[in-house]
Amino acid sequence: MKIDGRSFVISGGASGLGLATARTLISSGASVAILDLNEETGAKAVASLGGAPSAKFFPCDVSSTDSVSSAVSAVTSWIKEIGKPLAGIIPAAGVGAPGLILDKRLNPVSLDSIDFVLNINLRGTLDVTRQFLPLLAKSEPYGPDKERGVVVMVASSAAFEGQMGQVAYAASKGAVASMTLPMARDLARFGIRVVTIAPSMFDSAMTAMMSDKVREGLQKAMEFPARAGQPEEFASLVKQTIENVMLNGVVIRLDGATRMPSKL
């Protein structure tokens, strides 16, 4: 899929992996709709990306269907205004809320905590994707393969090796990984590909909240390179995923051969 002259939607795009992806796509000639909760953060992100028409912020709570619907309507109007057809949906909003399924006092993990993680990481990913898909399916086919675009979802190494306290997070990311192939099969008739990237520990707003002890423990589990991934490295893989039409229905691990231990 061609990036230049196309538009892309990135939820969670005002920081971290989403912002790095927006920067990479814009440098290749795309325009990016940034969906995020915090309007101040969103405004700063858009300014750092050069402003309109390269980027525009749209407030959106991915856990609210009505909020996503409003964003879809606003983004649709913007895309018509700038004349760059939609070529990709990148639902990158994500959260983590650690909690043992049963703690040492025999208290089960809070259902509110589980719902919080699932509503953003899983339901939000599905809702953003499904609501933007009709717009993507209306884009004119491109190239000899008649491709319309690509959905790039974000899982995690926790989808495969969730640690203690990651039941809800692993469930949400495991579900994203599991729905990649069936979604690709559903959308093949429209010329739309689906790829999921499963990063290990990358520098982001979420990992910035980790304690030094946790961060050091995770780094010890890394093979090579023995460091956190950089957002630009994630963004580079997103770009390659968009451009390589043979990548479809697959989960790509981006982890430097890291396999997480059960606990730190």
DACORVEN-V827674 format. One record per residue. N is the residue number from 1. D_FIRST is the distance of its C-alpha to the first C-alpha in Angstrom with 2 decimals. Layout:
n	d_first
N	D_FIRST
N	D_FIRST
This chain:
n	d_first
1	0.00
2	3.76
3	6.37
4	9.34
5	10.96
6	9.38
7	11.56
8	11.76
9	14.90
10	16.69
11	20.07
12	22.46
13	20.65
14	23.92
15	24.76
16	24.06
17	20.77
18	19.25
19	20.52
20	19.37
21	15.78
22	16.14
23	17.68
24	15.00
25	12.18
26	14.74
27	15.61
28	12.19
29	12.76
30	11.76
31	14.50
32	15.43
33	17.87
34	20.19
35	22.10
36	25.24
37	28.95
38	30.75
39	30.65
40	32.28
41	29.79
42	26.93
43	28.52
44	28.93
45	25.30
46	24.14
47	26.78
48	25.63
49	22.10
50	23.61
51	24.06
52	22.88
53	20.62
54	18.48
55	19.61
56	21.90
57	23.81
58	24.50
59	27.29
60	26.56
61	28.44
62	26.08
63	29.23
64	30.22
65	28.69
66	30.24
67	28.78
68	25.24
69	25.92
70	27.13
71	24.07
72	21.81
73	24.07
74	24.11
75	20.36
76	19.93
77	22.50
78	20.99
79	17.55
80	19.56
81	21.64
82	19.05
83	17.05
84	13.54
85	11.95
86	11.12
87	7.59
88	9.14
89	12.70
90	14.29
91	17.97
92	19.64
93	23.18
94	25.72
95	29.44
96	32.04
97	35.68
98	37.60
99	40.49
100	42.44
101	42.61
102	46.37
103	47.97
104	51.28
105	53.19
106	51.81
107	49.75
108	46.52
109	43.37
110	43.04
111	41.13
112	40.09
113	38.43
114	36.58
115	35.50
116	34.30
117	31.92
118	30.73
119	30.32
120	27.89
121	26.12
122	25.88
123	26.77
124	24.92
125	21.67
126	22.15
127	23.32
128	20.61
129	17.97
130	19.98
131	20.92
132	17.50
133	16.06
134	17.85
135	16.24
136	12.67
137	13.87
138	15.16
139	12.00
140	11.77
141	9.70
142	7.19
143	7.85
144	10.61
145	9.60
146	9.56
147	6.82
148	7.74
149	6.46
150	7.92
151	11.48
152	12.61
153	16.40
154	19.12
155	22.06
156	24.63
157	26.80
158	29.36
159	27.67
160	29.22
161	32.16
162	33.28
163	36.35
164	39.56
165	39.09
166	35.44
167	35.98
168	34.24
169	31.39
170	30.87
171	31.07
172	28.36
173	25.93
174	26.94
175	26.17
176	22.62
177	22.16
178	23.94
179	21.95
180	18.56
181	19.14
182	20.87
183	18.28
184	15.56
185	18.13
186	18.83
187	15.33
188	14.43
189	16.12
190	13.83
191	10.54
192	9.97
193	9.87
194	12.43
195	13.20
196	16.28
197	17.42
198	21.23
199	22.65
200	26.34
201	28.27
202	26.25
203	27.85
204	27.29
205	29.52
206	30.32
207	31.34
208	33.24
209	35.75
210	36.65
211	40.09
212	40.60
213	42.10
214	39.10
215	36.71
216	38.97
217	39.24
218	35.50
219	35.24
220	37.94
221	35.81
222	33.02
223	32.99
224	30.99
225	30.18
226	32.96
227	31.58
228	29.34
229	25.63
230	24.44
231	21.92
232	20.04
233	19.69
234	18.16
235	15.72
236	14.79
237	13.93
238	11.80
239	9.73
240	9.72
241	8.94
242	5.70
243	4.86
244	7.02
245	6.60
246	10.39
247	10.90
248	12.18
249	15.58
250	16.67
251	18.52
252	18.20
253	21.43
254	21.38
255	25.13
256	26.68
257	28.54
258	30.24
259	32.04
260	33.78
261	37.56
262	39.17
263	40.72
264	41.17
